[in-house]
């Protein structure tokens, strides 16, 4: 619930930004109700505010939203929801709900964390979007409030403890470098997708360092054969000593 509250309040920033970009109150609220993915919404209204073409702005928002599809592939296994519920749950598959769900140890806690975070965030995000759009003039510059940084900050705080292995940290580090390096030269949303290539790249390099599975199995078999030969020689020597010892009267 804490994640939902913290990030939900950043809807103020979106409401103000959207109103400032020229969207009406109805259009602003419709984006939060129907799209409900903050990064894509900010990308759309930001491009419009800068005078960009609506189709280009929508394309950038779409590319940013593609990452949610990858989240859904993993969450579908963890949540294992009934088929009738999945379309509604899919609307809540975003950065924060995914991070909370992945941090849970059991399926029950995964479902609870996903549902509570999604519900809290959805309600507050839409409420604060409405208030931000209505009071855009009174709130002024949202950069001074820092509300737009709440979402990424919470997401990083949830993600950091999950990076336990060297491989996971390498993937995260390379993804950050790729995203920041490509941000000035590629359209909005594309750097995020390119950064996702860090995972297969790191796994490929790690796989090259490991010996092939057949080689490992062969090596293990050789070790077992050597151990068996050693045990056989030891048993043979022991039997010879026993046979040479004086026998006992029976």
SEFIMAR-735361 format. One line per 3 residues: for each residue x, y, z of N, C-alpha, C, O. Coordinates in pm, whole numbers, plus 50000, padded with zeros to 5 digits. Example, Ala and Ser with C-alpha at 12.3 -4.5 7.8 and 13.67 -1.06 7.14 Angstrom:
// SEFIMAR-735361
51319,49431,50780,51230,49550,50780,51320,49670,50780,51424,49668,50846 ~ 51285,49775,50708,51367,49894,50714,51290,50003,50787,51341,50114,50804;
END
This chain:
// SEFIMAR-735361
50083,49879,50000,50000,50000,50000,50086,50126,50000,50051,50226,49938 ~ 50201,50120,50071,50290,50235,50075,50339,50275,49938,50350,50394,49907 ~ 50367,50175,49854,50411,50204,49717,50300,50273,49640,50324,50371,49568;
50178,50223,49654,50065,50283,49584,50041,50427,49623,50011,50511,49539 ~ 50055,50455,49753,50035,50592,49801,50145,50684,49750,50119,50793,49699 ~ 50270,50637,49763,50384,50722,49725,50382,50757,49577,50404,50873,49540;
50355,50658,49493,50356,50681,49349,50226,50745,49302,50225,50826,49209 ~ 50116,50708,49367,49986,50762,49327,49979,50913,49337,49912,50978,49257 ~ 50049,50969,49437,50048,51113,49454,50115,51186,49338,50090,51305,49316;
50202,51116,49264,50270,51181,49151,50174,51207,49036,50212,51271,48937 ~ 50050,51160,49047,49949,51192,48947,49923,51342,48938,49878,51391,48835 ~ 49952,51416,49049,49942,51561,49043,50026,51616,48930,49982,51700,48851;
50150,51566,48924,50243,51616,48823,50190,51588,48684,50201,51672,48595 ~ 50133,51469,48665,50081,51438,48532,49962,51527,48498,49951,51576,48385 ~ 49873,51547,48595,49756,51631,48568,49795,51771,48528,49738,51828,48434;
49893,51828,48599,49938,51964,48567,50006,51967,48430,49979,52056,48349 ~ 50094,51870,48405,50167,51866,48278,50072,51847,48161,50087,51911,48056 ~ 49975,51758,48178,49879,51732,48071,49796,51856,48039,49774,51889,47923;
49749,51924,48145,49671,52045,48122,49757,52152,48056,49710,52227,47971 ~ 49883,52159,48096,49972,52258,48036,50005,52230,47891,50041,52321,47816 ~ 49995,52102,47850,50024,52066,47711,49907,52093,47618,49919,52079,47496;
49793,52133,47674,49678,52166,47592,49566,52065,47593,49463,52088,47529 ~ 49582,51954,47663,49474,51855,47670,49364,51904,47762,49390,51975,47859 ~ 49242,51866,47732,49129,51906,47814,49124,51820,47941,49197,51722,47954;
49038,51859,48034,49021,51784,48158,48975,51641,48127,49024,51546,48188 ~ 48883,51627,48034,48832,51494,47998,48942,51409,47936,48955,51291,47970 ~ 49020,51466,47846,49128,51391,47782,49235,51349,47883,49287,51237,47877;
49266,51438,47976,49366,51407,48078,49321,51292,48166,49397,51198,48190 ~ 49198,51298,48212,49146,51192,48298,49129,51061,48222,49150,50953,48278 ~ 49093,51069,48095,49079,50947,48014,49213,50876,47998,49218,50753,47999;
49321,50951,47985,49453,50890,47973,49487,50810,48098,49537,50698,48089 ~ 49460,50868,48215,49492,50797,48339,49402,50678,48361,49446,50575,48412 ~ 49277,50689,48324,49182,50579,48343,49209,50464,48247,49202,50347,48287;
49239,50495,48122,49247,50391,48019,49390,50346,47989,49411,50229,47957 ~ 49487,50434,47999,49626,50397,47970,49693,50346,48097,49748,50236,48098 ~ 49689,50423,48202,49740,50388,48334,49881,50331,48330,49906,50220,48379;
49971,50404,48273,50113,50373,48284,50186,50506,48276,50196,50566,48169 ~ 50235,50552,48390,50282,50689,48405,50386,50731,48303,50376,50840,48247 ~ 50486,50645,48278,50593,50683,48186,50539,50712,48047,50579,50810,47984;
50449,50629,47999,50391,50649,47866,50306,50776,47862,50307,50849,47763 ~ 50232,50800,47970,50149,50920,47974,50233,51048,47974,50203,51143,47902 ~ 50340,51048,48054,50429,51164,48057,50497,51184,47921,50514,51297,47876;
50536,51073,47857,50600,51084,47726,50505,51145,47623,50547,51226,47540 ~ 50380,51106,47629,50281,51157,47534,50258,51307,47552,50270,51384,47457 ~ 50226,51347,47675,50196,51489,47696,50321,51575,47686,50314,51692,47648;
50438,51518,47719,50562,51593,47705,50592,51624,47560,50635,51735,47527 ~ 50570,51525,47474,50593,51547,47331,50493,51647,47274,50529,51730,47190 ~ 50370,51640,47319,50269,51735,47272,50300,51876,47320,50283,51973,47246;
50347,51887,47445,50381,52019,47499,50497,52082,47423,50506,52204,47411 ~ 50587,51996,47371,50702,52047,47295,50667,52076,47150,50754,52115,47071 ~ 50540,52059,47113,50495,52087,46977,50510,51971,46882,50506,51990,46761;
50529,51850,46935,50548,51733,46851,50420,51688,46783,50310,51725,46823 ~ 50437,51608,46679,50323,51552,46607,50251,51452,46697,50316,51372,46764 ~ 50117,51455,46700,50043,51361,46787,50074,51215,46758,50078,51134,46851;
50095,51180,46632,50125,51040,46599,50264,51001,46652,50282,50890,46703 ~ 50359,51092,46639,50494,51065,46692,50490,51053,46843,50555,50966,46901 ~ 50413,51139,46907,50399,51134,47053,50335,51002,47097,50377,50941,47195;
50234,50959,47023,50168,50833,47056,50261,50714,47035,50256,50617,47110 ~ 50346,50722,46932,50441,50614,46905,50541,50600,47018,50572,50489,47061 ~ 50591,50714,47067,50684,50710,47180,50620,50651,47304,50683,50572,47375;
50496,50689,47330,50425,50634,47445,50403,50483,47429,50410,50408,47526 ~ 50376,50442,47306,50356,50299,47281,50482,50218,47309,50477,50114,47374 ~ 50595,50268,47259,50721,50196,47280,50754,50182,47429,50803,50078,47473;
50726,50287,47506,50749,50279,47649,50657,50176,47714,50697,50108,47809 ~ 50536,50163,47664,50440,50071,47722,50465,49925,47687,50410,49835,47751 ~ 50549,49900,47586,50576,49762,47544,50637,49681,47658,50615,49560,47668;
50714,49747,47745,50780,49674,47854,50679,49604,47945,50710,49502,48007 ~ 50559,49660,47954,50457,49598,48039,50417,49460,47988,50376,49373,48066 ~ 50428,49440,47858,50397,49308,47802,50495,49203,47853,50456,49090,47880;
50621,49241,47865,50721,49148,47919,50696,49121,48067,50714,49009,48115 ~ 50654,49225,48139,50616,49204,48279,50503,49101,48289,50503,49013,48375 ~ 50407,49115,48198,50291,49027,48202,50325,48881,48181,50261,48793,48239;
50426,48853,48100,50467,48715,48077,50511,48648,48207,50479,48532,48232 ~ 50585,48724,48289,50631,48669,48417,50520,48665,48520,50507,48567,48593 ~ 50441,48771,48527,50335,48776,48628,50225,48674,48603,50161,48628,48698;
50202,48639,48478,50099,48539,48449,50131,48406,48515,50041,48332,48556 ~ 50260,48374,48526,50301,48250,48592,50292,48262,48744,50250,48168,48811 ~ 50330,48377,48797,50329,48394,48942,50188,48408,48998,50156,48352,49103;
50103,48484,48927,49968,48508,48977,49875,48390,48952,49793,48354,49036 ~ 49889,48328,48833,49804,48213,48795,49657,48245,48820,49588,48169,48887 ~ 49610,48356,48765,49473,48400,48785,49376,48326,48693,49417,48278,48587;
49249,48317,48731,49149,48260,48639,49142,48338,48510,49168,48458,48507 ~ 49107,48271,48404,49109,48334,48272,49018,48456,48264,49051,48553,48196 ~ 48904,48453,48333,48809,48564,48327,48863,48690,48393,48820,48801,48361;
48957,48675,48485,49010,48789,48561,49131,48851,48492,49162,48968,48517 ~ 49198,48777,48407,49325,48821,48349,49316,48954,48272,49405,49037,48288 ~ 49212,48979,48190,49206,49108,48119,49202,49228,48214,49260,49332,48184;
49134,49213,48328,49127,49323,48423,49261,49340,48496,49306,49452,48519 ~ 49323,49228,48532,49453,49234,48600,49560,49292,48508,49651,49360,48554 ~ 49548,49265,48378,49648,49313,48282,49657,49466,48282,49762,49523,48253;
49546,49531,48315,49545,49678,48317,49631,49733,48429,49672,49849,48424 ~ 49660,49651,48529,49741,49695,48643,49885,49647,48634,49961,49664,48730 ~ 49924,49588,48524,50062,49541,48509,50151,49659,48471,50159,49698,48355;
50218,49715,48572,50307,49829,48553,50434,49805,48635,50449,49700,48697 ~ 50523,49902,48635,50651,49887,48705,50632,49852,48853,50692,49757,48903 ~ 50549,49931,48921,50538,49920,49066,50470,49790,49109,50517,49723,49202;
50362,49753,49043,50294,49629,49081,50382,49508,49051,50380,49409,49125 ~ 50459,49515,48943,50548,49404,48910,50659,49392,49014,50690,49281,49058 ~ 50718,49504,49053,50826,49501,49151,50777,49445,49285,50847,49366,49348;
50659,49487,49328,50604,49438,49456,50574,49288,49446,50604,49213,49538 ~ 50515,49245,49336,50479,49104,49319,50603,49015,49318,50604,48909,49381 ~ 50706,49057,49247,50827,48976,49236,50901,48964,49369,50979,48871,49389;
50877,49057,49459,50946,49056,49588,50879,48965,49691,50930,48949,49802 ~ 50765,48904,49655,50690,48822,49751,50734,48676,49745,50770,48626,49638 ~ 50730,48605,49861,50780,48468,49866,50678,48360,49826,50718,48252,49783;
50549,48388,49841,50447,48286,49813,50346,48339,49712,50336,48459,49689 ~ 50271,48247,49650,50171,48288,49551,50062,48374,49616,50014,48469,49556 ~ 50024,48340,49737,49921,48417,49806,49967,48560,49829,49892,48655,49806;
50092,48577,49873,50144,48711,49897,50169,48785,49765,50159,48908,49760 ~ 50200,48712,49659,50215,48774,49527,50082,48836,49483,50077,48950,49440 ~ 49976,48758,49496,49844,48808,49457,49801,48925,49544,49746,49023,49495;
49827,48914,49674,49788,49021,49766,49867,49148,49736,49809,49257,49730 ~ 49998,49136,49719,50080,49253,49690,50042,49319,49559,50035,49441,49551 ~ 50018,49238,49457,49979,49292,49326,49846,49365,49335,49831,49475,49283;
49747,49303,49402,49613,49360,49409,49609,49489,49491,49552,49589,49449 ~ 49671,49486,49609,49669,49604,49696,49744,49720,49631,49696,49834,49632 ~ 49860,49692,49575,49938,49797,49509,49864,49852,49388,49856,49973,49368;
49809,49762,49307,49738,49805,49187,49615,49888,49219,49591,49991,49157 ~ 49536,49842,49316,49413,49914,49352,49445,50051,49412,49386,50152,49372 ~ 49539,50054,49507,49575,50181,49571,49630,50280,49469,49593,50398,49468;
49719,50230,49385,49782,50318,49287,49681,50367,49184,49685,50484,49145 ~ 49592,50280,49138,49495,50318,49036,49400,50427,49087,49373,50525,49018 ~ 49351,50408,49209,49258,50506,49266,49326,50640,49289,49274,50744,49248;
49444,50638,49353,49513,50763,49384,49566,50832,49259,49560,50955,49248 ~ 49617,50753,49164,49669,50812,49041,49561,50889,48966,49584,50999,48918 ~ 49443,50829,48956,49334,50896,48885,49277,51014,48963,49239,51115,48904;
49272,51000,49096,49223,51111,49178,49318,51231,49171,49274,51344,49152 ~ 49447,51205,49185,49543,51316,49182,49559,51372,49041,49592,51490,49025 ~ 49537,51290,48939,49535,51343,48802,49425,51446,48786,49445,51552,48728;
49307,51412,48838,49194,51504,48831,49223,51633,48905,49200,51742,48853 ~ 49275,51621,49027,49304,51740,49107,49415,51824,49042,49409,51947,49044 ~ 49516,51756,48986,49624,51829,48921,49577,51905,48798,49619,52018,48774;
49489,51842,48720,49438,51908,48600,49348,52027,48635,49350,52129,48567 ~ 49271,52012,48743,49183,52121,48784,49264,52237,48842,49237,52354,48813 ~ 49362,52204,48924,49438,52310,48991,49572,52337,48927,49666,52375,48997;
49583,52319,48797,49713,52334,48728,49773,52473,48750,49893,52485,48773 ~ 49691,52575,48743,49742,52711,48757,49789,52737,48900,49889,52805,48922 ~ 49716,52683,48997,49751,52708,49137,49877,52632,49178,49957,52683,49257;
49897,52510,49123,50012,52429,49161,50140,52484,49100,50245,52482,49165 ~ 50133,52531,48977,50250,52589,48912,50345,52484,48858,50301,52381,48807 ~ 50474,52511,48869,50577,52425,48813,50592,52298,48897,50631,52306,49013;
50562,52182,48838,50571,52056,48913,50716,52014,48936,50743,51934,49026 ~ 50810,52066,48856,50951,52030,48878,50999,52076,49014,51085,52012,49075 ~ 50943,52187,49062,50983,52237,49193,50935,52145,49305,50995,52141,49413;
50829,52072,49280,50774,51979,49381,50846,51844,49377,50851,51774,49478 ~ 50902,51808,49262,50971,51680,49249,50877,51560,49245,50921,51447,49268 ~ 50749,51583,49216,50653,51473,49216,50678,51375,49103,50647,51256,49116;
50734,51423,48991,50755,51335,48876,50864,51232,48903,50876,51133,48830 ~ 50945,51254,49006,51052,51159,49038,51009,51051,49136,51086,50959,49163 ~ 50888,51059,49188,50842,50963,49289,50835,50821,49233,50880,50727,49298;
50780,50806,49112,50766,50673,49052,50898,50603,49031,50916,50492,49081 ~ 50992,50664,48957,51123,50600,48937,51196,50572,49067,51263,50470,49080 ~ 51185,50663,49164,51256,50644,49292,51203,50521,49366,51282,50442,49418;
51074,50506,49371,51014,50390,49439,51050,50262,49367,51079,50160,49430 ~ 51046,50266,49233,51078,50147,49155,51222,50101,49180,51248,49982,49196 ~ 51315,50196,49182,51455,50161,49208,51473,50108,49350,51553,50017,49373;
51401,50165,49445,51411,50119,49583,51363,49975,49597,51416,49900,49678 ~ 51264,49937,49519,51214,49799,49522,51305,49705,49445,51319,49588,49481 ~ 51366,49755,49339,51447,49670,49253,51584,49640,49314,51634,49528,49302;
51645,49738,49379,51782,49725,49428,51804,49601,49516,51901,49529,49495 ~ 51717,49573,49615,51742,49455,49700,51731,49323,49626,51778,49220,49676 ~ 51670,49322,49507,51653,49199,49432,51776,49165,49348,51785,49055,49295;
51871,49258,49337,51991,49235,49257,52097,49171,49347,52185,49241,49398 ~ 52088,49042,49366,52174,48972,49461,52298,48910,49397,52405,48909,49458 ~ 52286,48860,49276,52399,48793,49213,52477,48891,49125,52429,48999,49091;
52599,48849,49090,52684,48932,49002,52618,48947,48865,52624,49054,48805 ~ 52555,48842,48818,52489,48847,48687,52376,48950,48685,52364,49028,48591 ~ 52294,48949,48790,52181,49042,48797,52230,49186,48803,52173,49275,48740;
52337,49209,48881,52392,49344,48890,52454,49389,48758,52445,49506,48721 ~ 52517,49295,48689,52575,49330,48559,52467,49368,48458,52483,49464,48383 ~ 52358,49293,48457,52246,49324,48367,52191,49462,48398,52169,49543,48307;
52168,49490,48526,52113,49620,48565,52208,49734,48527,52164,49836,48475 ~ 52337,49715,48553,52433,49820,48523,52444,49850,48374,52445,49966,48334 ~ 52451,49745,48293,52461,49764,48148,52333,49827,48093,52339,49912,48004;
52219,49785,48145,52091,49842,48101,52084,49991,48129,52037,50069,48046 ~ 52131,50031,48247,52132,50174,48282,52222,50252,48187,52185,50359,48138 ~ 52341,50199,48161,52435,50267,48071,52376,50281,47930,52384,50387,47869;
52317,50173,47880,52257,50177,47746,52142,50278,47740,52132,50357,47646 ~ 52057,50274,47841,51942,50364,47842,51983,50510,47845,51930,50591,47769 ~ 52078,50544,47932,52122,50683,47943,52198,50728,47818,52186,50843,47776;
52278,50638,47760,52357,50676,47643,52269,50699,47520,52298,50786,47438 ~ 52162,50621,47508,52078,50629,47388,51963,50728,47403,51896,50761,47305 ~ 51940,50774,47525,51827,50863,47550,51830,50989,47464,51724,51030,47414;
51946,51054,47443,51946,51177,47362,51933,51154,47213,51903,51248,47139 ~ 51955,51032,47165,51963,51012,47020,51849,50928,46963,51832,50923,46841 ~ 51771,50863,47047,51662,50779,46998,51528,50833,47045,51522,50906,47145;
51419,50800,46975,51287,50845,47017,51251,50792,47155,51306,50691,47200 ~ 51159,50860,47221,51115,50819,47354,51063,50675,47352,50986,50637,47264 ~ 51106,50597,47448,51062,50458,47459,51158,50358,47399,51169,50246,47449;
51227,50397,47292,51320,50305,47225,51441,50272,47313,51482,50156,47316 ~ 51501,50370,47384,51615,50333,47470,51582,50228,47575,51667,50146,47610 ~ 51460,50228,47624,51419,50127,47723,51421,49988,47661,51467,49892,47723;
51372,49978,47538,51369,49848,47470,51510,49800,47437,51540,49682,47447 ~ 51598,49893,47395,51736,49856,47365,51807,49812,47492,51887,49718,47489 ~ 51780,49880,47603,51842,49845,47731,51806,49703,47774,51882,49639,47845;
51690,49655,47731,51648,49519,47766,51740,49413,47706,51743,49299,47752 ~ 51817,49451,47602,51911,49357,47541,52028,49324,47633,52105,49232,47605 ~ 52041,49398,47741,52150,49371,47836,52137,49231,47895,52238,49165,47919;
52015,49187,47918,51994,49056,47980,52046,48942,47893,52129,48864,47939 ~ 51999,48929,47766,52054,48819,47684,52203,48832,47657,52272,48731,47643 ~ 52254,48955,47650,52397,48974,47624,52480,48921,47741,52579,48850,47719;
52441,48954,47863,52515,48907,47980,52504,48756,47994,52602,48689,48026 ~ 52385,48702,47970,52366,48557,47980,52449,48483,47875,52501,48375,47901 ~ 52462,48543,47756,52543,48481,47651,52690,48476,47692,52756,48373,47677;
52740,48588,47744,52880,48592,47787,52904,48494,47902,53006,48426,47904 ~ 52812,48488,47994,52827,48395,48107,52823,48250,48059,52896,48165,48111 ~ 52738,48224,47961,52732,48088,47907,52859,48047,47836,52896,47930,47838;
52926,48143,47772,53052,48114,47703,53163,48080,47802,53254,48004,47771 ~ 53155,48138,47921,53258,48113,48021,53244,47975,48085,53343,47915,48127 ~ 53124,47926,48091,53101,47796,48153,53136,47684,48056,53118,47699,47935;
53187,47570,48106,53214,47457,48017,53085,47397,47966,52984,47401,48036 ~ 53085,47340,47844,52964,47277,47791,52914,47169,47885,52992,47106,47957 ~ 52784,47148,47883,52725,47049,47973,52778,46909,47944,52794,46829,48037;
52805,46878,47817,52859,46746,47784,52998,46727,47840,53033,46620,47888 ~ 53080,46835,47832,53215,46828,47886,53212,46809,48036,53291,46731,48091 ~ 53121,46879,48103,53110,46866,48248,53068,46725,48286,53121,46668,48382;
52973,46668,48211,52929,46532,48241,53041,46432,48218,53057,46336,48294 ~ 53120,46454,48110,53232,46364,48081,53337,46372,48191,53392,46270,48233 ~ 53365,46493,48236,53463,46511,48342,53416,46442,48470,53496,46380,48541;
53287,46455,48499,53232,46391,48618,53242,46241,48608,53272,46174,48707 ~ 53216,46186,48491,53225,46042,48472,53368,45993,48489,53391,45887,48547 ~ 53466,46071,48438,53606,46034,48455,53645,46032,48602,53717,45942,48647;
53599,46131,48677,53630,46136,48820,53571,46017,48893,53634,45958,48981 ~ 53447,45982,48856,53384,45867,48920,53458,45738,48887,53473,45651,48973 ~ 53507,45724,48760,53581,45604,48721,53712,45594,48797,53753,45486,48840;
53779,45710,48814,53903,45710,48890,53880,45673,49036,53959,45601,49096 ~ 53772,45723,49091,53740,45689,49231,53709,45540,49245,53751,45476,49342 ~ 53635,45485,49148,53603,45342,49152,53731,45259,49142,53747,45160,49213;
53823,45300,49051,53949,45225,49035,54032,45231,49163,54093,45132,49205 ~ 54033,45349,49224,54108,45364,49348,54049,45278,49459,54121,45213,49534 ~ 53915,45278,49468,53849,45196,49569,53874,45048,49544,53893,44971,49639;
53874,45006,49414,53897,44866,49382,54038,44824,49419,54058,44716,49474 ~ 54137,44909,49389,54275,44877,49424,54292,44869,49575,54365,44783,49625 ~ 54228,44956,49644,54238,44955,49791,54177,44829,49849,54233,44768,49940;
54060,44790,49795,53995,44667,49844,54080,44545,49812,54090,44454,49894 ~ 54145,44543,49690,54228,44429,49653,54348,44416,49744,54385,44306,49786 ~ 54410,44529,49776,54526,44525,49865,54485,44478,50005,54558,44405,50071;
54368,44521,50048,54320,44480,50180,54293,44330,50185,54323,44265,50285 ~ 54236,44275,50077,54208,44131,50072,54339,44052,50072,54348,43946,50134 ~ 54440,44103,50001,54568,44031,49996,54632,44025,50133,54684,43921,50173;
54628,44134,50204,54684,44135,50339,54610,44039,50430,54671,43970,50512 ~ 54479,44034,50416,54399,43947,50500,54427,43802,50467,54430,43718,50558 ~ 54447,43769,50338,54472,43630,50301,54610,43584,50347,54630,43466,50376;
54706,43677,50354,54839,43641,50397,54851,43629,50548,54946,43569,50598 ~ 54758,43683,50620,54763,43675,50768,54737,43533,50813,54664,43460,50747 ~ 54798,43490,50929,54773,43354,50979,54625,43331,51004,54555,43417,51057;
54579,43216,50965,54439,43183,50985,54411,43146,51129,54503,43108,51201 ~ 54293,43156,51171,54250,43125,51307,54188,42986,51307,54123,42944,51211 ~ 54209,42915,51418,54146,42783,51432,53996,42803,51450,53953,42895,51521;
53922,42723,51390,53777,42728,51402,53728,42608,51479,53608,42592,51500;
END
